[in-house]
Amino acid sequence: MISLDRASLRYGPILGLSPTTFELPEGGGITGLLGPNGAGKSSLLQLLSGLLPPSGGEVRVFGGAPFRNPAVLSRLGLVPEGDRLPAGLRADRWLRMMGELSGLSGPGLKAAVARALATVGMADRAHLTFARMSKGMRQRIRLAQALLHEPQLLILDEPFNGLDPEARLTLMALLRDLAARGTRILVSSHILGEIAQLTDRILLLFRGRLLAEGSVTEIRQLLDRHPVELRLTGEAQALARWAVEQPELAALRMEDGAVVLSVRSPRDILPRLQKAAAEGGIPLRALDPLDLNLDAVFQYLTKDHA
Amino acid sequence: MNAASPSPLATIRATARGYAPRVLQGRGWVLAALVMAPVGLSVLIFTIGRMRGLDANPGEALRIFHEGLVKMMLPIMALVAAPAGIREDLEQRTLPLLLVRPAPAWALPLGKGLPWFAWGAAWLILGALGLQMVGGDPALLPGRILALVGAWWGELALMTLVGLLFKRGTLWGALYFFLWEPLVRIFPPFLQRLTFTHHVESLAGSRAAQVGAHQLLAQEQVTTHPALALLALLAFGALCWALAGWKLQRTPVGLAGAEAEG
């Protein structure tokens, strides 16, 4: 569905995206595009959505170069960053125009507008002008315009920015539903928690470079030299005595009623820990992995490349 | 669903219809006022003069037409309306929403400009009709209407193109209208034909007839057949719309909205 072959993007002398190579297969599912501000997320999305041609390399979406290519653009939908919409227009009429620009007409157009509005929960407020809508409502309309022609690939650039928690959860549920129905979704964010709630599959960008690709777990496995931190709660002294005998232990620190271990190869040590706890060999009450999450992966990777 | 790509005509029609409500907002009424203010004021003065027993001056309508509408208000209308066309989407960063559609991008500037052209043309026709009340020659009315509408078509298209070519398009447009155009009186024949004023005068009758010889500068005034002048205005406008479309079609416009500038 998507393939980049050493695709890069320059803004004059500034490198927006270093030569990047990756592929996303056909089919539904959500892929998170993660990175801090200025990492190159929007640059990558602009390449994929055909707004900008690559400065070097090749971008192919549905087998074609997307820049000003109707055959590709008719199969993708884009929700750009921000909440800007043309001033002074009514949502339903504007959506009708966007549908026509997507090649829809007649009863099909009317049905598509109604369906998109219903999908984003705006059917009863579509007669409002954009100026009279809240930010959350405008974001839903922006999503609706991208869904009009039922795209196979939906690209969202920082869609959660500025949304209140409820609107955020609603949008996440909507994206999950779309993905379950076969739409491939590529969503960018600089907030790790958002992506972690949506998907396990991520592309990690930093300073215009694709640092990693895969699930959080897969990426974590690439980071052998970064020990995983585990907090063992129980009798700290006894737990520490057991821990120092383990070959995977890299570091240890004591806390009140707990011990925090830095271990390499957690897959090796965890079964032994579970077994020892089950047999009563160690006084373990709770086990919490401290950094086996997206934030930790992000921190490690960006620290290495800073 | 993935419908087929819309044709250029469908794109222009959809865009024009979609953005038509914009002309009924503040900017649209400014356009209306730009036409009706000089015409309305002269009608008022004429009415008061008539009540005092003064006769209409047949040259008055010609003066308002040339000095008020053509020289002053038409360029200002173009400077006001053009930024509300495709340039507005570029500046407000809503252009990507249009460009990510399978519709031909080159048709968008014309589609967005047409509602403004139609709105402005309607008021210009009304203004030309209003000039009849202050003693305008009925025989010159069709020529005045064609001249105003033709010049409006060309000037709006020119400003749309300049707005896509330059970041400070309005400034360049103002320089053209208020520095270049007035030079028509001293231009040699070839350069006279490169002004809107020349073609407007060819269509609507020349103000030069009302000006003493000592006020005209060195060069001889040339004339163009009215039909050719109208054709020149329409063709120039069409060329500018086409170039604006070509510029948009080939220029990458990203989410930052700055890539197409300059």
HADDOCK unambig.tbl for C-alpha pairs under 7 A between the chains (distance, minus, plus):
assign (segid A and resid 46 and name CA) (segid B and resid 254 and name CA) 6.53 0.50 0.50
assign (segid A and resid 49 and name CA) (segid B and resid 100 and name CA) 6.64 0.50 0.50
assign (segid A and resid 50 and name CA) (segid B and resid 100 and name CA) 6.76 0.50 0.50
assign (segid A and resid 51 and name CA) (segid B and resid 96 and name CA) 6.84 0.50 0.50
assign (segid A and resid 51 and name CA) (segid B and resid 99 and name CA) 6.89 0.50 0.50
assign (segid A and resid 51 and name CA) (segid B and resid 100 and name CA) 6.66 0.50 0.50
assign (segid A and resid 51 and name CA) (segid B and resid 252 and name CA) 6.13 0.50 0.50
assign (segid A and resid 51 and name CA) (segid B and resid 253 and name CA) 5.99 0.50 0.50
assign (segid A and resid 51 and name CA) (segid B and resid 254 and name CA) 5.48 0.50 0.50
assign (segid A and resid 52 and name CA) (segid B and resid 252 and name CA) 4.99 0.50 0.50
assign (segid A and resid 52 and name CA) (segid B and resid 253 and name CA) 6.49 0.50 0.50
assign (segid A and resid 52 and name CA) (segid B and resid 254 and name CA) 6.05 0.50 0.50
assign (segid A and resid 53 and name CA) (segid B and resid 252 and name CA) 6.97 0.50 0.50
assign (segid A and resid 70 and name CA) (segid B and resid 5 and name CA) 6.24 0.50 0.50
assign (segid A and resid 70 and name CA) (segid B and resid 102 and name CA) 4.06 0.50 0.50
assign (segid A and resid 70 and name CA) (segid B and resid 103 and name CA) 6.82 0.50 0.50
assign (segid A and resid 73 and name CA) (segid B and resid 100 and name CA) 6.13 0.50 0.50
assign (segid A and resid 73 and name CA) (segid B and resid 101 and name CA) 5.78 0.50 0.50
assign (segid A and resid 73 and name CA) (segid B and resid 102 and name CA) 5.07 0.50 0.50
assign (segid A and resid 74 and name CA) (segid B and resid 2 and name CA) 5.45 0.50 0.50
assign (segid A and resid 74 and name CA) (segid B and resid 3 and name CA) 6.84 0.50 0.50
assign (segid A and resid 74 and name CA) (segid B and resid 5 and name CA) 6.94 0.50 0.50
assign (segid A and resid 74 and name CA) (segid B and resid 101 and name CA) 6.59 0.50 0.50
assign (segid A and resid 74 and name CA) (segid B and resid 102 and name CA) 5.23 0.50 0.50
assign (segid A and resid 75 and name CA) (segid B and resid 2 and name CA) 5.57 0.50 0.50
assign (segid A and resid 78 and name CA) (segid B and resid 100 and name CA) 6.97 0.50 0.50
assign (segid A and resid 84 and name CA) (segid B and resid 92 and name CA) 6.98 0.50 0.50
assign (segid A and resid 84 and name CA) (segid B and resid 93 and name CA) 6.97 0.50 0.50
assign (segid A and resid 84 and name CA) (segid B and resid 94 and name CA) 6.38 0.50 0.50
assign (segid A and resid 85 and name CA) (segid B and resid 94 and name CA) 6.01 0.50 0.50
assign (segid A and resid 86 and name CA) (segid B and resid 94 and name CA) 6.63 0.50 0.50
assign (segid A and resid 88 and name CA) (segid B and resid 22 and name CA) 6.50 0.50 0.50
assign (segid A and resid 89 and name CA) (segid B and resid 21 and name CA) 6.89 0.50 0.50
assign (segid A and resid 93 and name CA) (segid B and resid 18 and name CA) 6.51 0.50 0.50
assign (segid A and resid 94 and name CA) (segid B and resid 18 and name CA) 5.95 0.50 0.50
assign (segid A and resid 97 and name CA) (segid B and resid 14 and name CA) 5.50 0.50 0.50
assign (segid A and resid 97 and name CA) (segid B and resid 15 and name CA) 6.48 0.50 0.50
assign (segid A and resid 97 and name CA) (segid B and resid 18 and name CA) 5.35 0.50 0.50
assign (segid A and resid 100 and name CA) (segid B and resid 14 and name CA) 6.17 0.50 0.50
assign (segid A and resid 101 and name CA) (segid B and resid 6 and name CA) 6.18 0.50 0.50
assign (segid A and resid 101 and name CA) (segid B and resid 11 and name CA) 5.94 0.50 0.50
assign (segid A and resid 101 and name CA) (segid B and resid 14 and name CA) 6.89 0.50 0.50
assign (segid A and resid 101 and name CA) (segid B and resid 101 and name CA) 6.09 0.50 0.50
assign (segid A and resid 101 and name CA) (segid B and resid 102 and name CA) 6.81 0.50 0.50
assign (segid A and resid 101 and name CA) (segid B and resid 103 and name CA) 5.29 0.50 0.50
assign (segid A and resid 102 and name CA) (segid B and resid 3 and name CA) 6.82 0.50 0.50
assign (segid A and resid 102 and name CA) (segid B and resid 5 and name CA) 6.38 0.50 0.50
assign (segid A and resid 102 and name CA) (segid B and resid 6 and name CA) 6.68 0.50 0.50
assign (segid A and resid 102 and name CA) (segid B and resid 101 and name CA) 5.50 0.50 0.50
assign (segid A and resid 102 and name CA) (segid B and resid 102 and name CA) 5.71 0.50 0.50
assign (segid A and resid 102 and name CA) (segid B and resid 103 and name CA) 6.44 0.50 0.50
assign (segid A and resid 103 and name CA) (segid B and resid 3 and name CA) 5.24 0.50 0.50
assign (segid A and resid 103 and name CA) (segid B and resid 4 and name CA) 5.27 0.50 0.50
assign (segid A and resid 103 and name CA) (segid B and resid 5 and name CA) 4.84 0.50 0.50
assign (segid A and resid 103 and name CA) (segid B and resid 6 and name CA) 4.47 0.50 0.50
assign (segid A and resid 104 and name CA) (segid B and resid 3 and name CA) 5.98 0.50 0.50
assign (segid A and resid 149 and name CA) (segid B and resid 1 and name CA) 5.62 0.50 0.50
assign (segid A and resid 149 and name CA) (segid B and resid 2 and name CA) 5.44 0.50 0.50
assign (segid A and resid 149 and name CA) (segid B and resid 3 and name CA) 6.83 0.50 0.50
assign (segid A and resid 150 and name CA) (segid B and resid 1 and name CA) 5.45 0.50 0.50
assign (segid A and resid 150 and name CA) (segid B and resid 2 and name CA) 6.49 0.50 0.50
assign (segid A and resid 151 and name CA) (segid B and resid 2 and name CA) 6.49 0.50 0.50
